[in-house]
Amino acid sequence: MTLILSNDDVDSVLRMDRCIDALEESYREIAAGRAVTRQRSDSLVGAGDGAVYGFKTMDGVIPSQGYAAVRLNSDIIRWPTVAGTQRRVKQPLAPGGRYTGLVLLFSTKTGEPLAIMPDGVMQRMRVGATNGLGVKYMAREDARSVAILGSGWQAGSQLMAVCAVRRIREIRCYSPNPDNRERFAAEMSDFLGVAILPQDSAEVAIAGSDIVLCSSNSIEPIFFRDDMSPGMHVSSIKMPEIDHEALRRADRVGLHMGHQTPITVMAADLEVPDHAKGRGWGARHGYDFDSCPKLPDMVSGAVRGRERADEITCFINDLGLGLQFAVIGGIAYEAAVEKGLGHELPTDWFTEDVHP
């Protein structure tokens, strides 16, 4: 049988510490050449009235766990300017005001489809876990204070992850919307059991923090060179969040995998921001990312993420991996089977007796 899971099903079985441990092991498998993953690809065409239709796919295989997965998204996208910065915003235009993103999980032993599930909760947890590993390998061991820039869906998992790898005592939060940051601070403080203090400016939130987490939907910088201080670790969930001059000041910059941009195919007359055209951020700003350590190298012990307590380090979660959805999807599938969650459909509906 093939299992159909909902986001609620997935959310009920995923724990951040388990996601971090599983992804950490998967990066060792990548470093050893035993797991494979493909760079993300985006196909973009106009959707009318300044919007863009994007079809996005990524996939990966983790043989040690017996799973392969493909993640696909069918999106309507706009790039509005909010509070002075341009943002990438997906439009919930599917029936019922919903988004379309799926993960298909397969067995590497039989090839059969094991599960079909939405990508939303897994996306949140795998991004948080990835940046959590960046903190684990690049932040000071004695880091106790955190600033988070952002108060949305992804920001919550960033705090879950940093609290899973460091003994955090205080968190300061800033986002442009006062109501959002107040709500976020209250909700996450209750969830984590750590004091979260909303602030009126990014500068106040950042000042004196050991770790700064950038977790926004901005496609322009929100963290700058003058925000840095010795010993600080700065983390971002996308390439543009940390200004290029701040990266130049950092003693060490680590990347997720070094895939700065997806493989992008787009209609010839389409007008989109530069970052959506597959033009590397580093190339546009003259920054050389090729020599930066990658997360699999740090996890495997091939390179160190931090050498000294006073180093300023940065981690950029440049692009996601299909492999992450094989790993996290496998965790969700196994737990759901154990708990009897989801709906079963005949696997014969998804396989064929004709040679493909």
C-alpha positions in Angstrom: 0.0 0.0 0.0 1.0 3.6 -0.6 0.5 6.0 2.3 -1.0 9.4 1.8 -0.1 11.8 4.6 -1.2 15.3 5.5 0.8 18.2 6.9 -0.9 17.5 10.3 0.3 13.9 10.1 3.8 14.9 9.3 3.9 17.6 12.0 2.7 15.2 14.7 5.7 12.9 14.2 8.7 15.1 13.3 11.0 16.3 16.1 13.7 18.8 15.4 16.5 16.9 17.3 15.7 13.7 15.2 15.7 15.7 12.0 19.1 17.3 12.9 20.6 13.9 13.7 19.3 12.2 10.5 20.4 15.1 8.3 23.9 15.1 9.9 24.3 11.4 9.1 23.1 12.0 5.5 25.8 14.7 5.0 28.4 12.1 6.1 27.0 9.8 3.4 27.3 12.6 0.8 30.9 13.3 1.8 31.7 9.6 1.5 30.0 9.5 -2.0 27.4 7.0 -0.9 24.3 9.3 -1.3 23.4 11.5 -4.2 21.3 14.6 -4.8 20.5 16.8 -7.8 20.6 20.5 -8.0 17.2 22.2 -7.9 15.6 23.1 -11.2 13.0 25.8 -11.9 10.9 26.3 -15.0 9.4 29.8 -15.2 6.7 31.3 -17.4 4.4 34.3 -17.2 1.2 33.9 -15.3 -0.4 37.3 -16.1 -0.6 40.6 -14.3 3.1 40.6 -13.3 2.9 37.1 -11.7 5.1 34.1 -12.6 4.2 30.4 -12.7 7.1 28.3 -11.4 7.5 24.5 -11.6 10.3 23.4 -9.2 11.8 20.0 -8.7 14.6 18.5 -6.7 15.4 14.9 -5.8 17.9 12.7 -3.9 18.7 9.2 -2.9 19.9 7.9 0.5 20.7 4.2 0.1 21.7 3.6 3.7 18.1 4.4 4.7 16.5 2.8 1.6 14.7 5.9 0.4 14.6 8.2 -2.7 12.4 11.3 -3.0 11.4 13.9 -5.4 10.0 17.2 -4.2 7.9 19.3 -6.6 6.2 22.6 -6.4 3.6 24.3 -8.6 3.7 27.9 -7.6 2.3 31.3 -8.6 4.9 33.9 -7.5 5.1 37.6 -7.1 7.9 39.9 -5.9 6.3 42.8 -3.9 8.2 45.5 -2.0 7.3 45.4 1.7 8.8 47.8 4.4 11.4 48.9 1.8 12.7 45.5 0.8 11.7 43.3 -2.1 10.2 39.9 -1.1 9.4 36.7 -2.9 5.8 35.7 -2.1 4.0 32.6 -3.2 0.3 33.1 -3.9 -2.2 30.5 -2.4 -4.4 30.2 -5.5 -5.2 26.5 -5.4 -8.8 25.7 -4.5 -9.5 26.7 -0.9 -6.7 29.3 -0.9 -4.0 26.7 -0.7 -0.4 26.0 -2.0 0.8 23.1 -4.1 3.9 21.3 -3.0 4.4 17.5 -2.8 7.0 15.0 -1.8 7.0 11.5 -3.4 8.9 8.9 -1.4 10.1 5.7 -3.0 11.8 2.5 -1.9 15.4 2.0 -3.3 14.9 -1.8 -2.8 11.7 -2.3 -4.9 11.3 1.0 -6.7 7.7 1.3 -5.4 6.1 4.5 -4.2 5.9 4.4 -0.4 4.2 7.7 0.4 2.9 10.9 -1.0 2.8 13.9 1.3 2.8 17.8 1.2 6.1 19.4 1.5 5.3 22.3 3.9 6.1 21.0 7.3 9.0 19.0 6.0 10.3 22.1 4.2 10.2 24.0 7.5 11.9 21.3 9.5 14.7 20.5 7.0 15.6 24.2 6.6 15.7 24.6 10.4 17.7 21.4 10.9 20.2 22.5 8.2 20.9 25.8 9.8 21.0 24.1 13.2 23.9 22.0 11.9 25.5 25.3 10.7 25.2 26.5 14.3 26.5 23.3 15.7 29.7 23.3 13.6 30.3 27.1 13.3 29.0 28.9 16.4 30.9 29.1 19.7 30.2 26.3 22.1 29.4 28.8 24.8 26.9 30.8 22.7 23.9 31.6 24.8 22.1 34.6 23.2 20.3 34.8 19.9 18.8 37.5 17.7 16.3 36.4 15.0 15.4 38.6 12.1 12.0 37.4 11.0 8.8 36.2 12.6 7.2 33.9 9.9 6.8 30.2 9.3 10.5 29.5 8.8 11.6 31.6 11.8 10.0 29.2 14.3 12.0 26.2 13.1 15.2 28.2 13.2 14.7 28.8 16.9 13.8 25.1 17.4 17.1 24.1 15.8 19.4 26.6 17.6 17.9 25.6 20.9 18.5 21.9 20.0 22.3 22.4 19.5 23.1 25.2 22.0 21.9 26.0 25.6 20.2 29.2 24.7 19.1 31.5 27.5 17.8 34.6 25.7 16.3 35.4 22.3 15.6 38.8 20.8 13.3 39.1 17.9 12.8 41.7 15.2 10.5 41.9 12.2 9.0 45.0 10.5 5.5 44.2 11.6 5.0 44.9 15.4 2.0 42.6 15.7 3.7 39.7 14.0 6.8 39.9 16.1 4.8 40.2 19.4 2.7 37.2 18.4 5.7 35.2 17.3 7.7 36.0 20.5 4.8 34.9 22.7 4.1 31.7 20.8 7.7 30.6 20.5 8.6 31.5 24.1 5.8 29.2 25.3 6.9 26.5 22.9 10.6 26.6 23.7 10.5 27.6 27.3 13.0 30.4 26.6 12.4 34.2 27.0 11.9 35.8 23.6 12.0 39.6 23.7 10.5 41.5 20.7 12.5 44.6 19.7 11.8 47.7 17.7 14.8 47.5 15.4 17.1 44.9 14.0 20.1 46.8 15.4 18.8 46.5 19.0 18.0 42.9 18.5 21.4 42.1 17.1 23.6 44.1 19.6 25.5 41.7 21.9 24.0 38.5 20.4 26.2 35.5 20.1 24.2 34.1 17.2 22.1 36.0 14.6 19.5 34.1 12.6 18.2 35.7 9.4 14.9 34.1 8.5 12.9 36.3 6.2 11.3 36.2 2.8 13.4 39.2 1.7 15.5 39.0 -1.4 17.6 42.0 -0.3 20.1 42.2 2.6 18.8 42.4 6.1 22.1 42.0 8.0 25.1 44.3 7.4 28.8 44.6 8.0 28.4 47.1 10.9 26.1 44.6 12.7 29.0 42.2 13.2 31.0 41.7 16.4 33.9 39.3 17.3 32.8 35.8 18.1 29.4 36.2 16.4 27.9 33.5 14.2 25.4 34.7 11.5 23.1 32.3 9.8 20.8 32.8 6.8 18.1 30.8 5.0 18.8 32.3 1.6 21.8 33.9 -0.2 20.8 37.6 -0.3 20.0 38.0 3.4 23.6 38.8 4.5 25.1 41.8 2.7 28.2 41.0 0.6 30.3 43.4 2.6 29.4 41.6 5.8 30.6 38.3 4.2 33.9 40.0 3.3 34.4 41.0 6.9 33.6 37.4 8.2 36.6 35.2 9.1 34.9 32.1 7.8 31.8 31.6 5.5 30.3 28.2 5.2 27.7 27.0 2.6 25.1 24.3 2.6 26.2 22.7 -0.7 27.5 25.6 -2.8 24.6 25.5 -5.2 24.1 29.3 -5.3 21.2 29.2 -7.8 18.9 26.6 -9.3 19.1 25.4 -12.9 16.6 27.8 -14.4 14.7 27.6 -17.6 12.4 30.6 -18.4 10.4 32.1 -21.1 12.4 34.6 -23.2 10.2 37.6 -22.5 9.8 37.0 -18.7 10.7 39.9 -16.4 11.8 38.6 -12.9 14.4 39.7 -10.4 18.0 38.8 -11.1 18.1 36.1 -8.4 15.3 34.2 -10.1 17.1 34.1 -13.4 19.8 31.7 -12.1 22.4 34.4 -11.9 24.7 33.6 -9.0 24.7 36.1 -6.2 28.4 35.7 -5.6 29.2 36.4 -9.3 27.1 39.6 -9.2 28.9 40.9 -6.2 32.4 39.6 -7.0 32.4 37.1 -4.0 34.2 33.8 -4.5 32.1 31.0 -2.8 34.1 28.2 -4.4 36.7 28.1 -1.6 34.1 28.2 1.2 33.7 25.1 3.3 30.5 23.1 2.6 28.3 21.5 5.3 29.2 17.8 4.3 32.9 18.7 4.7 32.3 20.2 8.2 30.1 17.3 9.3 32.6 14.7 8.0 35.5 16.4 9.8 37.4 17.3 6.6 37.3 21.0 7.5 36.6 22.9 10.7 33.8 25.4 10.9 35.4 27.5 13.6 39.1 27.8 14.7 39.0 30.5 17.4 36.4 31.9 19.8 36.8 35.5 18.4 36.2 34.5 14.8 33.1 35.9 13.0 31.5 33.0 11.1 28.6 32.9 8.6 26.5 30.0 7.3 24.4 30.4 4.2 21.7 27.8 3.4 22.1 28.5 -0.3 19.7 26.0 -1.8 17.8 23.0 -0.6 18.5 19.4 -1.5 16.1 16.7 -2.7 18.1 14.3 -0.4 16.8 16.2 2.6 13.2 15.2 1.6 14.3 11.6 1.3 15.7 11.7 4.8 13.0 13.7 6.5 10.3 12.0 4.5 11.6 8.6 5.5 11.4 9.6 9.2 7.8 10.8 8.7 6.8 7.7 6.8 8.2 5.2 9.4 6.7 7.1 12.3 3.3 7.4 10.5 3.3 3.6 9.8 4.1 2.9 13.4 1.3 5.2 14.7 -1.3 4.2 12.0 -1.5 7.6 10.5 -2.6 8.6 7.0 -4.7 6.9 4.4 -3.6 3.9 2.4 -4.1 3.5 -1.3 -3.3 0.5 -3.5 0.2 0.7 -4.7 -1.0 -0.8 -8.0 -2.7 2.6 -8.7 0.8 4.1 -9.0 2.7 1.3 -10.7 2.3 -0.3 -14.2 2.7 -3.6 -16.0 3.9 -1.9 -19.2 7.7 -1.5 -19.5 8.3 2.2 -19.2 
